[in-house]
C-alpha cells in the first residue's frame, strides 16, 4: 500500500475514532438527560392524576376512574397506567406496546432504556384509597436519541468528506516530491539518470530529493565511465592508434570469422593498399608528417566505402591498409576499386613536387569465401605483382598466371529475376538455430535463417543472396516475406524467435507502418518476436532505430543488437534504448580461450550490460574450449554449431 493511502486511511481512522467517541459520550449524556426528564414527567403525571382520582376513588366509581386514566393515557406519553386498590388488587391497568416508526429495532435494543415510573397514593385525608403507578412511554426518548445519533452521523459525514477532500489535495501537494523520487528511483533502475530540478520545501523531503539527485548523478557518471572504459579497451586492443582504423589482429579475426560464417559461404572483395614512400616521408619530415599522411589516406578510404555495410578497413602494418567489403558482386567490386584508386591518386603532402606519393593496390575477389588467410595471400600476391615501372597502380589476382581459373563463375541465370521470383513466389525456407542459456544449456529461443532454392535445386544461403537483394532494393519485400512465413508457421514450442531485419527496412517508413499493422493482428506472435539489427545501423540511423523500437515495444516485441563490438563508437545508446540483449560478433568468440584481450572485453561488457539489465549473447561457438571460457565470463546466452545445427521446425 502506498504511503499516500496509508496516511489518508490513518486520517480517516482518527476521524472515525473521534466520531465514535463523541457519539458514545453524546448518547450517554442525552440518555441520562432524557431519562431524568422521563422520570420527572412520570412522577408529575402520577401525582396530578392521583389528586384528580380522589373523589371517584371514594365513591368507587370505576367508570369515572377509567375515564380519567384514558384521558391521560391517550396522549401517548405513557406506556402503562395502573391503579391498585387498598386491598392490593389491580382495579385498572392500561398498557401499550412500544412500537415506533422511524427508529430501528436494533437501535432500541442497543440503547435499552429502563422503565421510568412515577408512584402516587390516592387518598382522602389520612385514608389511603389506593395506589397509582405511571410508566413513561420510551418512544420519545428513543426518537430523541435516534435523532441525536443521526445528526452526529450527518455532521460527521459532512466534516469527514470535507476533511478527506482537504487531506487528499494536501497530501497530493506534500507527497508529490515522493512520487517524483519514486519515478527517479525507477528510472535509475532502468539506467535513466534523471534529475529533479524542483526541490520540495519540507526539510526532510528536500534532503531525500537532494540525496537521490546525487545518487543519480553518481550512477550516471559510473555508467559513462564504464562505457568509456570498454570503448577505450576495444580501441587499444583492436584499433590502430594513428588512424583509428582496425589493426591487423582485429582485421584478421573478423575476416576469419566471416570466412567461417555458419550461415553459409559468402562472396566479397579484399584489397590491400600500400603507401610506398612512407619511409621517405618519415626521413624527410618526421613521423608526425608521416602519421598525417597515413590519416589522410585512411580518411579517403573510409569515405570511399561509407555506402557499404559490414566493411572491414584496417591498417595492417606500417604502410599497408587492408579493405574487405563483403556481399558485393564482382562488377560492383571492380567499380569500387576504380573509384578508390582515383580518390587516393589525389593524396598529396608538403613535398609532393619533389617526391610525389604513390599508392598501389592488390585486388582479389572471392565468390565463395571459406579461407581468410588464403584471400589475404591472394591480395598480397597481387600487390607485389603491381608493375610500378610500367605505370600500373593496382593488380587483380585473377589476372595473374598463378591464379589459374578465375575465382568467379558467372551466374547462369538472371540474378534480378531470380531474387524477384523467389520473393514473389515465396520460395524461401526458414531454418532455426537454438540459443541456449549459459551454462545450463536450456533453450532461450531460436534465431531464424532463410534459404533460397536455386534453379538447379541447389540451396542458397541468405549470405549469398542478400547482396543481390540489397543491390536491387528488395530488402523490404524480403523482410516482409520472412515475417509472414514465420507468423504463419506452426512451431512446436513457444520460445522467442530472433529475426534479422535489414537496416534499409528499419529506415523505410512504409515498412514501419506495415510492421505496426502486421503485429497488431498477431499479439501472440508479436510477444515472441525479437528483431535484431546490426550495431552499424545505430551509428548511421539512431533516430530511426529508436522510432522502430517504439513500434516493437507497443506490441511487446523485443529489440536486440547484432554484430556487437564491430563499431568503435561509445555505447551511450545502452543507457536509453530498450534492448533485450547484445549479441557479440563472432570475431570476438573465435579462439577466445587463447585471446586474453577479448576475454577481458567481454567480461567488462557483461558487467556494464548487467547494470542496464541487458543480457549478453555470443554467436559462433564451435569448440568446447570456447564454450568453457565463455561460461567463466558469465554471459547469458550462446549459439553456434557446437551447440546446435540449423534445423527445420514445425
C-alpha positions in Angstrom: 0.0 0.0 0.0 1.3 3.4 -0.9 2.3 6.0 1.8 -0.4 8.3 0.4 -3.1 5.8 1.1 -1.7 4.9 4.5 -1.8 8.5 5.6 -5.3 9.0 4.1 -6.6 5.9 5.9 -4.9 6.9 9.1 -6.6 10.4 9.0 -10.0 8.8 8.3 -9.4 6.2 11.1 -8.7 9.1 13.5 -11.9 10.9 12.4 -13.9 7.7 12.8 -12.4 7.2 16.3 -13.3 10.8 17.2 -16.8 10.3 15.8 -17.5 7.1 17.8 -16.0 8.6 20.9 -18.1 11.7 20.6 -21.2 9.7 19.7 -20.8 7.5 22.8 -20.4 10.4 25.1 -23.2 12.4 23.5 -25.6 9.5 23.6 -24.7 8.7 27.1 -25.3 12.3 28.2 -28.5 12.5 26.2 -29.8 9.2 27.6 -29.1 10.4 31.1 -30.9 13.7 30.5 -33.9 12.2 28.8 -34.1 9.5 31.5 -34.2 12.2 34.1 -36.9 14.1 32.2 -39.0 11.0 31.8 -38.7 10.1 35.4 -39.8 13.6 36.5 -42.6 13.6 33.9 -43.9 10.2 35.1 -43.8 11.3 38.7 -45.6 14.6 38.0 -48.2 12.8 35.9 -48.8 10.2 38.8 -49.2 12.9 41.4 -51.5 15.1 39.3 -53.7 12.1 38.3 -53.9 10.8 41.8 -55.3 14.1 43.0 -57.9 14.0 40.2 -58.9 10.5 41.1 -59.6 11.1 44.8 -63.4 11.8 44.6 -64.1 9.0 42.2 -62.0 6.6 44.3 -64.0 7.5 47.4 -67.2 6.6 45.6 -65.5 3.6 44.0 -66.7 4.9 40.6 -64.6 2.8 38.3 -66.1 4.2 35.2 -65.0 7.7 36.2 -61.6 6.4 37.2 -61.2 4.7 33.8 -62.3 7.8 32.0 -59.6 9.9 33.9 -56.9 7.3 33.1 -57.9 7.1 29.5 -57.8 10.8 29.1 -54.2 10.7 30.3 -53.1 7.6 28.5 -54.5 8.7 25.2 -51.8 11.3 24.9 -49.3 8.6 24.0 -46.7 9.7 26.6 -47.2 6.8 28.9 -46.7 3.1 28.3 -48.6 1.9 31.4 -51.0 3.4 34.0 -52.1 1.0 36.8 -54.5 1.7 39.7 -54.2 -0.6 42.7 -56.9 -0.7 45.3 -56.4 -0.5 49.1 -56.6 -4.3 49.2 -53.6 -4.6 46.8 -55.6 -5.8 43.8 -55.2 -4.0 40.5 -58.5 -2.3 39.7 -57.5 -0.6 36.5 -54.5 -1.3 34.2 -53.8 0.4 30.9 -50.7 -0.9 29.0 -49.4 0.0 25.4 -46.8 -1.9 23.3 -43.6 0.0 22.5 -43.8 0.4 18.7 -42.2 3.3 16.9 -41.8 4.3 13.2 -38.5 5.7 12.0 -36.4 4.1 14.8 -34.7 0.8 14.0 -35.3 -2.1 16.4 -31.6 -2.7 16.7 -31.1 0.8 17.9 -33.8 0.4 20.6 -32.2 -2.9 21.6 -28.8 -1.3 21.8 -30.0 1.7 23.9 -32.4 -0.5 26.1 -33.9 2.3 28.2 -35.2 1.2 31.7 -38.8 1.8 32.8 -39.2 5.3 34.1 -42.2 5.3 36.5 -43.9 7.6 39.0 -45.9 6.4 42.0 -48.5 8.3 44.0 -51.1 7.5 46.6 -54.8 8.2 46.1 -56.1 9.3 49.5 -58.8 11.2 51.2 -57.4 12.9 54.2 -55.4 10.3 56.1 -57.2 7.5 54.4 -55.3 5.7 51.6 -57.8 4.7 48.9 -55.3 3.1 46.5 -52.0 3.5 44.7 -51.3 4.8 41.2 -48.3 3.7 39.1 -47.5 5.6 35.9 -44.7 4.3 33.5 -43.5 6.7 30.8 -43.6 5.6 27.2 -39.9 5.4 25.9 -40.8 6.3 22.3 -39.9 9.9 22.6 -36.7 9.1 24.3 -35.7 6.7 21.6 -36.7 9.3 19.0 -34.5 11.9 20.6 -31.6 9.5 20.9 -32.0 8.4 17.3 -32.2 12.0 16.1 -29.1 12.8 18.0 -27.2 9.8 16.5 -28.4 10.6 13.0 -27.4 14.2 13.5 -23.9 13.2 14.6 -23.6 10.9 11.6 -24.7 13.7 9.2 -22.3 16.2 10.6 -19.5 13.6 10.7 -20.2 12.7 7.1 -20.1 16.3 6.0 -16.9 17.0 8.1 -15.4 13.7 7.0 -15.9 14.4 3.3 -14.6 17.9 3.7 -11.6 16.7 5.7 -10.9 13.9 3.2 -11.0 16.3 0.3 -8.7 18.7 2.1 -6.4 15.8 3.1 -6.5 14.4 -0.4 -5.3 17.6 -2.0 -2.9 18.5 0.8 -1.2 15.1 0.7 -1.1 15.3 -3.1 0.9 18.5 -2.7 3.0 17.4 0.2 3.8 14.0 -1.1 4.3 14.9 -4.8 8.1 15.1 -4.3 8.0 11.5 -3.0 6.2 10.4 -6.2 8.9 12.1 -8.2 11.5 10.3 -6.1 9.8 7.0 -6.8 9.9 7.8 -10.6 13.5 8.8 -10.2 14.4 5.6 -8.4 12.6 3.5 -11.1 14.4 5.5 -13.8 17.8 4.8 -12.1 16.9 1.1 -12.0 16.4 1.4 -15.8 19.7 3.3 -16.1 17.9 6.6 -17.0 19.7 9.1 -14.8 17.2 11.9 -14.4 17.5 14.9 -12.0 14.8 16.7 -10.0 15.2 20.4 -10.6 12.3 21.4 -8.3 13.2 20.8 -4.6 10.4 20.5 -2.0 10.1 23.0 0.9 9.7 20.3 3.5 13.1 19.8 5.0 13.1 16.0 5.2 11.7 15.6 1.7 14.2 18.1 0.4 17.1 16.1 1.8 15.7 12.9 0.3 15.4 14.6 -3.1 18.9 16.0 -2.9 20.3 12.6 -2.0 18.5 11.0 -4.9 19.9 13.6 -7.3 23.4 13.0 -6.1 22.9 9.2 -6.4 21.5 9.6 -9.9 24.5 11.8 -10.9 27.0 9.3 -9.4 25.4 6.3 -11.2 25.3 8.2 -14.5 29.0 9.1 -14.1 29.8 5.5 -13.2 27.9 4.1 -16.2 29.5 6.5 -18.6 32.9 5.8 -17.2 32.3 2.0 -17.7 31.2 2.7 -21.2 34.2 4.8 -21.9 36.5 2.2 -20.4 35.1 -0.6 -22.5 35.3 1.6 -25.6 38.9 2.6 -24.8 39.7 -1.1 -24.2 38.4 -2.0 -27.6 40.3 0.9 -29.2 43.5 -0.2 -27.5 43.2 -3.8 -28.4 41.6 -3.7 -31.8 42.4 -0.3 -33.3 45.4 1.4 -34.8 46.4 4.3 -32.7 47.5 6.5 -35.6 44.5 6.2 -38.0 41.7 5.0 -35.7 41.1 2.1 -38.0 41.1 -1.6 -37.1 44.5 -3.1 -36.5 45.9 -6.3 -38.0 44.7 -8.5 -35.2 41.1 -7.2 -35.5 41.1 -7.4 -39.3 42.4 -10.9 -39.4 39.9 -12.1 -36.7 36.9 -10.5 -38.4 37.9 -11.8 -41.8 38.5 -15.3 -40.5 35.1 -15.1 -38.7 33.4 -14.1 -42.0 35.0 -16.9 -43.8 33.8 -19.4 -41.3 30.3 -17.9 -41.0 27.9 -20.7 -40.1 25.1 -19.2 -42.2 27.0 -20.3 -45.4 29.7 -19.3 -47.8 29.5 -15.7 -48.9 31.2 -13.5 -51.5 33.4 -10.4 -51.1 36.4 -8.4 -52.3 39.7 -7.8 -50.5 42.1 -5.0 -51.4 45.5 -4.2 -49.9 46.7 -0.6 -50.4 50.3 0.4 -49.9 51.8 3.9 -49.3 55.2 3.1 -50.8 57.0 6.3 -49.8 56.2 6.2 -46.1 59.8 5.6 -45.1 61.0 8.6 -47.2 58.3 10.8 -45.7 59.4 9.9 -42.1 63.1 10.5 -43.1 62.4 13.9 -44.7 59.7 15.4 -42.4 59.5 13.2 -39.3 56.9 10.7 -38.0 54.3 13.5 -37.3 54.0 14.3 -41.0 54.1 10.6 -41.9 51.2 10.0 -39.5 49.3 12.9 -41.0 49.6 11.3 -44.5 48.5 8.0 -43.1 45.5 9.6 -41.5 44.6 11.4 -44.8 44.8 8.1 -46.7 42.6 6.4 -44.1 40.0 9.1 -44.4 39.9 8.8 -48.2 39.4 5.0 -47.9 36.7 5.4 -45.2 34.8 8.0 -47.3 35.0 5.7 -50.3 33.2 2.8 -48.6 30.6 4.6 -46.5 27.7 3.2 -48.5 28.7 -0.4 -47.8 27.7 -2.4 -44.8 29.9 -4.6 -42.6 33.1 -3.2 -44.2 36.4 -4.1 -42.6 39.0 -1.4 -43.0 42.3 -1.7 -41.2 45.9 -0.6 -41.2 47.5 -4.0 -41.1 51.1 -2.9 -40.9 53.3 0.1 -41.5 52.4 1.4 -44.9 49.7 -1.1 -45.8 45.9 -0.8 -45.5 43.6 -3.7 -45.9 39.9 -3.4 -47.0 37.4 -6.2 -47.1 33.9 -5.5 -48.5 31.5 -8.5 -48.1 28.4 -9.4 -50.1 29.1 -7.4 -53.3 29.1 -8.6 -56.9 32.3 -8.6 -58.8 31.1 -5.8 -61.1 30.5 -3.6 -58.0 33.8 -4.6 -56.6 35.7 -3.6 -59.7 33.9 -0.2 -59.8 34.7 0.3 -56.1 38.4 -0.4 -56.8 38.5 2.1 -59.7 36.8 4.8 -57.6 39.1 4.2 -54.6 42.2 4.4 -56.8 41.0 7.6 -58.4 40.4 9.0 -54.9 43.8 8.1 -53.4 45.5 9.5 -56.5 44.7 12.9 -55.1 46.7 12.3 -51.9 49.4 14.8 -51.5 51.9 16.1 -49.0 54.2 19.1 -48.5 57.0 17.7 -50.8 54.7 16.4 -53.4 56.6 18.1 -56.3 59.9 16.6 -55.4 58.7 13.3 -54.1 55.1 12.5 -55.4 53.1 10.0 -53.4 52.3 6.7 -55.0 49.6 4.3 -53.6 49.4 0.8 -55.1 46.7 -1.8 -54.5 46.3 -5.6 -54.8 42.8 -6.9 -55.5 41.2 -10.2 -55.2 37.6 -11.3 -55.3 36.0 -14.5 -53.9 32.7 -15.9 -55.0 32.6 -18.3 -52.0 35.0 -17.3 -49.3 35.9 -20.0 -46.8 39.5 -19.2 -46.1 40.5 -15.8 -44.8 44.3 -16.2 -44.8 44.2 -17.6 -48.4 42.3 -14.5 -49.5 44.8 -12.2 -47.8 47.6 -14.1 -49.5 46.0 -13.6 -52.9 45.6 -9.9 -52.4 49.2 -9.7 -51.1 50.5 -11.5 -54.2 48.5 -9.1 -56.4 50.0 -6.1 -54.6 53.5 -7.4 -55.0 52.8 -8.0 -58.7 51.9 -4.4 -59.5 54.2 -3.2 -62.3 55.0 0.3 -60.9 57.6 0.9 -63.6 55.1 0.1 -66.2 52.7 2.7 -64.9 50.4 0.2 -63.1 48.8 1.3 -59.8 46.8 -1.9 -59.0 46.6 -5.5 -60.0 44.0 -8.2 -59.8 44.9 -11.7 -58.5 42.7 -13.3 -61.1 44.8 -11.7 -63.9 48.0 -13.4 -62.6 49.2 -16.6 -64.2 49.3 -18.3 -60.8 45.7 -17.6 -60.3 44.6 -20.2 -62.8 40.9 -20.3 -63.3 39.2 -17.1 -62.1 37.5 -17.4 -58.7 34.3 -16.0 -60.0 32.0 -18.1 -62.1 29.3 -16.0 -63.7 25.8 -17.0 -62.8 23.9 -18.9 -65.4 20.6 -17.2 -64.5 19.3 -13.7 -64.3 20.1 -12.5 -60.8 17.4 -9.8 -60.6 14.8 -12.2 -61.9 15.8 -14.9 -59.6 15.5 -12.8 -56.5 12.3 -11.1 -57.6 10.7 -14.5 -58.4 11.9 -16.0 -55.2 10.2 -13.3 -53.2 7.0 -13.2 -55.4 6.6 -17.0 -55.2 7.5 -17.1 -51.5 10.1 -19.8 -52.4 12.2 -19.5 -49.4 12.5 -21.9 -46.5 13.2 -21.0 -42.9 15.9 -22.6 -40.7 16.2 -22.3 -37.0 19.3 -22.3 -34.7 18.9 -22.8 -31.0 20.1 -20.2 -28.5 20.8 -21.6 -25.0 21.4 -20.4 -21.5 24.9 -20.5 -20.1 25.9 -22.8 -18.5 22.6 -24.8 -18.2 22.1 -25.1 -22.0 18.4 -24.5 -21.6 16.5 -23.2 -24.6 16.3 -19.4 -24.7 14.9 -19.1 -28.2 15.8 -19.6 -31.9 17.4 -17.4 -34.5 15.8 -17.6 -37.9 17.7 -18.0 -41.1 16.4 -18.0 -44.7 17.3 -20.3 -47.5 16.7 -19.8 -51.3 16.2 -22.5 -53.8 18.3 -22.0 -57.0 17.1 -23.2 -60.4 19.4 -26.3 -60.2 17.8 -27.3 -56.9 20.9 -26.0 -55.1 20.1 -24.3 -51.8 21.5 -20.8 -51.4 22.0 -19.1 -48.1 20.9 -15.6 -47.3 24.5 -14.6 -47.2 24.8 -15.4 -50.9 21.6 -13.8 -51.9 21.5 -10.8 -49.7 24.0 -8.7 -51.8 21.6 -9.1 -54.7 18.6 -8.3 -52.5 20.3 -5.0 -51.3 21.6 -4.2 -54.8 18.1 -4.4 -56.3 16.3 -2.7 -53.5 14.3 -5.7 -52.4 15.2 -5.7 -48.7 11.8 -4.5 -47.5 10.0 -7.2 -49.6 12.2 -10.0 -48.3 11.8 -8.9 -44.6 8.0 -8.8 -45.0 8.1 -12.3 -46.6 10.2 -13.8 -43.8 8.0 -12.3 -41.1 4.8 -13.5 -42.8 6.1 -17.1 -43.2 7.3 -17.1 -39.6 4.0 -15.8 -38.3 2.0 -18.3 -40.3 4.2 -21.3 -39.4 3.2 -23.6 -36.6 6.1 -24.2 -34.3 6.3 -26.9 -31.7 7.0 -24.6 -28.7 6.5 -21.0 -27.7 10.2 -20.0 -27.5 11.2 -16.5 -28.6 12.2 -16.0 -32.3 15.0 -13.7 -33.3 14.9 -12.3 -36.8 17.5 -10.1 -38.6 15.9 -7.1 -40.2 17.8 -5.1 -42.9 18.7 -1.5 -42.0 17.0 -0.4 -45.2 13.7 -1.8 -43.8 14.2 -0.1 -40.5 14.8 3.2 -42.3 11.7 2.7 -44.5 8.6 4.5 -43.2 6.3 2.2 -45.3 7.8 -0.9 -43.8 7.5 0.5 -40.2 3.8 1.3 -40.8 3.3 -2.2 -42.3 5.0 -3.8 -39.3 2.8 -1.9 -36.9 -0.3 -3.1 -38.6 1.1 -6.6 -39.0 1.9 -7.1 -35.3 -1.4 -5.5 -34.3 -3.3 -8.5 -35.5 -0.9 -11.1 -34.2 -0.5 -10.5 -30.5 0.9 -13.9 -29.6 3.5 -13.8 -32.4 4.4 -10.2 -31.5 5.3 -11.2 -28.0 7.6 -13.9 -29.2 9.3 -11.8 -31.8 12.8 -10.2 -31.2 14.2 -8.1 -34.1 18.0 -8.0 -34.4 19.6 -5.0 -36.1 23.4 -4.6 -36.7 25.2 -2.2 -34.5 26.3 -0.3 -37.6 22.7 0.7 -38.1 22.7 2.6 -34.8 25.8 4.5 -35.9 24.2 5.8 -39.1 20.4 6.0 -38.2 20.0 6.0 -34.5 16.8 8.2 -34.6 15.1 5.7 -36.9 16.2 2.8 -34.7 14.6 4.5 -31.7 11.3 5.0 -33.6 11.4 1.4 -34.7 12.0 0.3 -31.1 8.9 2.2 -30.0 6.8 0.2 -32.6 8.2 -3.1 -31.2 7.6 -2.0 -27.6 4.0 -1.1 -28.4 3.4 -4.7 -29.4 5.6 -6.2 -26.6 8.2 -7.3 -29.2 11.9 -7.1 -28.4 14.9 -5.3 -30.0 18.4 -6.7 -29.9 21.8 -5.5 -31.3 23.6 -8.0 -33.6 27.3 -7.9 -34.6 28.0 -6.0 -31.4 31.6 -4.8 -30.9 32.4 -4.0 -34.5 31.8 -0.3 -34.1 34.4 1.8 -32.2 31.8 4.4 -31.1 30.9 4.7 -27.4 28.0 2.8 -26.0 25.9 5.8 -24.9 22.7 4.3 -26.5 22.8 1.5 -23.9 21.6 4.0 -21.3 18.3 4.8 -23.2 17.5 2.2 -25.8 15.3 -0.7 -24.6 17.2 -3.8 -25.6 16.6 -7.5 -24.9 20.2 -8.4 -25.4 23.5 -7.7 -27.2 24.9 -10.3 -29.5 28.7 -10.1 -29.6 30.2 -10.6 -33.0 31.7 -14.0 -33.7 35.2 -12.5 -34.3 35.5 -12.0 -30.5 34.4 -15.6 -29.9 36.7 -17.4 -32.2 39.6 -18.9 -30.2 38.6 -16.7 -27.2 40.2 -19.3 -25.0 43.6 -18.0 -26.4 42.7 -14.3 -26.6 43.1 -12.6 -23.2 42.1 -9.2 -24.5 38.8 -10.5 -25.9 38.1 -12.2 -22.6 38.6 -9.0 -20.7 36.5 -7.1 -23.2 33.5 -9.5 -22.9 33.8 -9.6 -19.1 33.7 -5.8 -18.9 30.8 -5.7 -21.3 28.8 -8.2 -19.3 29.3 -6.1 -16.1 28.2 -3.0 -18.0 25.2 -4.7 -19.5 24.1 -6.1 -16.1 23.7 -2.5 -14.8 21.2 -1.9 -17.6 19.6 -5.3 -17.2 20.6 -6.2 -20.7 21.6 -9.7 -21.5 24.8 -10.6 -23.4 24.7 -13.3 -26.0 27.5 -14.6 -28.2 27.4 -16.4 -31.6 29.7 -18.7 -33.5 30.8 -21.1 -30.7 32.5 -24.0 -32.5 34.7 -25.6 -29.8 34.3 -26.8 -26.2 37.2 -24.7 -25.2 35.4 -21.5 -26.4 32.3 -22.6 -24.5 34.1 -23.2 -21.2 35.9 -19.9 -21.5 32.6 -18.1 -22.1 31.0 -19.9 -19.2 33.6 -18.4 -16.9 32.8 -14.9 -18.3 29.2 -15.2 -17.2 27.5 -14.5 -20.5 23.7 -15.1 -20.6 23.2 -16.9 -23.9 25.1 -18.6 -26.7 24.6 -20.2 -30.1 26.8 -21.9 -32.6 27.3 -25.2 -34.4 29.0 -26.7 -31.3 25.7 -26.1 -29.6 23.1 -26.8 -32.3 22.9 -27.1 -36.1 20.3 -25.3 -38.2 17.1 -27.2 -38.4 13.6 -27.2 -39.7 10.9 -26.7 -37.0 7.2 -27.3 -37.4 
